[in-house]
Amino acid sequence: MEIKPGQVAVITGAGSGIGKALAIACARRGLQVLVADIEQAAATTTAEEIQALGGNALAMCVDVSDAKQVNAMAEQCWQHFGACDLLCNNAGVSINKPLAECTSSDWHWVLSVNTMAIGYALNAFLPRMKEHGSGHIVNTASMAGLIPLSNFGVYVASKYAVVGLSEVLAQELAADNIGVSILCPGIVSTRIFESERNRSDKSISQLADDTDPMHTDFDQAYSRILTPDQVASMVLTAVANNLLYIPTHPEWAPLFQQRSDAIHSAFDTPLNNNNPTNI
Ligand SMILES: NC(=O)c1ccc[n+]([C@@H]2O[C@H](COP(=O)([O-])OP(=O)(O)OC[C@H]3O[C@@H](n4cnc5c(N)ncnc54)[C@H](O)[C@@H]3O)[C@@H](O)[C@H]2O)c1
């Protein structure tokens, strides 16, 4: 999509981290921004920062895992701005523990915020975007949407789903002049590892006070931390060039290659001749 001043961007999870940086980057390019977040105060702060830059922003408190609130956000967007050119489904949460320890509440929370919410937003926004005849959708996945990361199983499941649904969406919208991009960052300096601050079910363990929220057990080769501003700039470049994949950390490519090679060689394994010596 050609990015032009006056266009309207809707960004979920825009009260913090990547979403906030994206909202401010859009405003710097002259876009009007609907700043949505489950934390009203954080959304308001982002909107105020945009207004201080001379931009136009509207803050809304929205829980993206609630379809009614997502519909209300779309209504408010068209009432206030009359359009949505760029929809960024960015809000997300993470859990870091082995699958065997994940509860049904963990599964429900992460999948509803990271994955189901995108379905709700597509229902709420796409019909009017199609009528308008142009636009772009950015769905935030993760490197965890491309690579299986131990101790992030529920998060990985939610983000593989984002990659899959977005690839289908790109095919389905090809004739509608609506582009799709899938944001796949490695590590970015945000509050993602403090996600449980926004969880209504508080039966979960909090980070110990002395825990570094950006600490991960990833190999050093995959520990490079980008700033949210760097990621936001990559996203806008990808939108302007209609790129489907936005892998912000190219050094993770060998891990993706390992997975893709393993799947590819499985296709070549003869499973239908009952002869184990051929395997
Ligand atoms: N930070 C990373 O290393 C990293 C890496 C890969 C992908 N991501 C993805 O980037 C996206 C943004 O996360 P971030 O890293 O900026 O983290 P962050 O915690 O700084 O920001 C996430 C924002 O989403 C909001 N949010 C949480 N639940 C919500 C809900 N139900 N409804 C609406 N808003 C909600 C939070 O209030 C917060 O403002 C997420 O989808 C995350 O999975 C982050």
The ligand as a MOL file (V3000), in Angstrom:
LIG
                    3D

  0  0  0     0  0            999 V3000
M  V30 BEGIN CTAB
M  V30 COUNTS 44 48 0 0 0
M  V30 BEGIN ATOM
M  V30 1 N 8.9340 -8.4510 22.2630 0
M  V30 2 C 9.2980 -9.5230 21.5780 0
M  V30 3 O 10.4240 -10.0410 21.7460 0
M  V30 4 C 8.3630 -10.1200 20.5660 0
M  V30 5 C 8.8650 -11.0790 19.6930 0
M  V30 6 C 8.0100 -11.6400 18.7560 0
M  V30 7 C 6.6960 -11.2480 18.6920 0
M  V30 8 N 6.2160 -10.3060 19.5640 0 CHG=1
M  V30 9 C 4.8110 -9.9310 19.4560 0
M  V30 10 O 4.7210 -8.5210 19.3580 0
M  V30 11 C 3.4060 -8.1180 19.7760 0
M  V30 12 C 3.5190 -6.9030 20.6740 0
M  V30 13 O 4.0960 -7.2830 21.9090 0
M  V30 14 P 5.2620 -6.4380 22.6060 0
M  V30 15 O 6.4860 -7.2420 22.5020 0
M  V30 16 O 5.2590 -5.0550 22.1490 0 CHG=-1
M  V30 17 O 4.8010 -6.5690 24.1430 0
M  V30 18 P 4.2080 -5.4880 25.1660 0
M  V30 19 O 3.7460 -6.2860 26.3360 0
M  V30 20 O 5.1920 -4.4130 25.3960 0
M  V30 21 O 2.9640 -4.8880 24.3800 0
M  V30 22 C 1.7930 -5.6410 24.1750 0
M  V30 23 C 0.5870 -4.7160 24.3270 0
M  V30 24 O -0.5960 -5.5050 24.1020 0
M  V30 25 C -1.5490 -5.1130 25.0960 0
M  V30 26 N -2.5080 -6.2070 25.3140 0
M  V30 27 C -2.3080 -7.3550 26.0050 0
M  V30 28 N -3.4530 -8.0650 26.0340 0
M  V30 29 C -4.3740 -7.3650 25.3340 0
M  V30 30 C -5.7270 -7.5850 25.0140 0
M  V30 31 N -6.3830 -8.6790 25.4250 0
M  V30 32 N -6.3800 -6.6490 24.2830 0
M  V30 33 C -5.7230 -5.5230 23.8750 0
M  V30 34 N -4.4520 -5.2490 24.1670 0
M  V30 35 C -3.7790 -6.1670 24.8850 0
M  V30 36 C -0.7220 -4.8050 26.3300 0
M  V30 37 O -1.4310 -3.9840 27.2580 0
M  V30 38 C 0.4770 -4.1060 25.7200 0
M  V30 39 O 0.2630 -2.7040 25.6440 0
M  V30 40 C 2.7770 -9.3490 20.4230 0
M  V30 41 O 1.8720 -9.9370 19.5140 0
M  V30 42 C 3.9590 -10.2580 20.6570 0
M  V30 43 O 3.5720 -11.6180 20.6880 0
M  V30 44 C 7.0310 -9.7400 20.5040 0
M  V30 END ATOM
M  V30 BEGIN BOND
M  V30 1 1 1 2
M  V30 2 2 2 3
M  V30 3 1 2 4
M  V30 4 1 4 5
M  V30 5 2 4 44
M  V30 6 2 5 6
M  V30 7 1 6 7
M  V30 8 2 7 8
M  V30 9 1 8 9
M  V30 10 1 8 44
M  V30 11 1 9 10
M  V30 12 1 9 42
M  V30 13 1 10 11
M  V30 14 1 11 12
M  V30 15 1 11 40
M  V30 16 1 12 13
M  V30 17 1 13 14
M  V30 18 2 14 15
M  V30 19 1 14 16
M  V30 20 1 14 17
M  V30 21 1 17 18
M  V30 22 2 18 19
M  V30 23 1 18 20
M  V30 24 1 18 21
M  V30 25 1 21 22
M  V30 26 1 22 23
M  V30 27 1 23 24
M  V30 28 1 23 38
M  V30 29 1 24 25
M  V30 30 1 25 26
M  V30 31 1 25 36
M  V30 32 1 26 27
M  V30 33 1 26 35
M  V30 34 2 27 28
M  V30 35 1 28 29
M  V30 36 1 29 30
M  V30 37 2 29 35
M  V30 38 1 30 31
M  V30 39 2 30 32
M  V30 40 1 32 33
M  V30 41 2 33 34
M  V30 42 1 34 35
M  V30 43 1 36 37
M  V30 44 1 36 38
M  V30 45 1 38 39
M  V30 46 1 40 41
M  V30 47 1 40 42
M  V30 48 1 42 43
M  V30 END BOND
M  V30 END CTAB
M  END
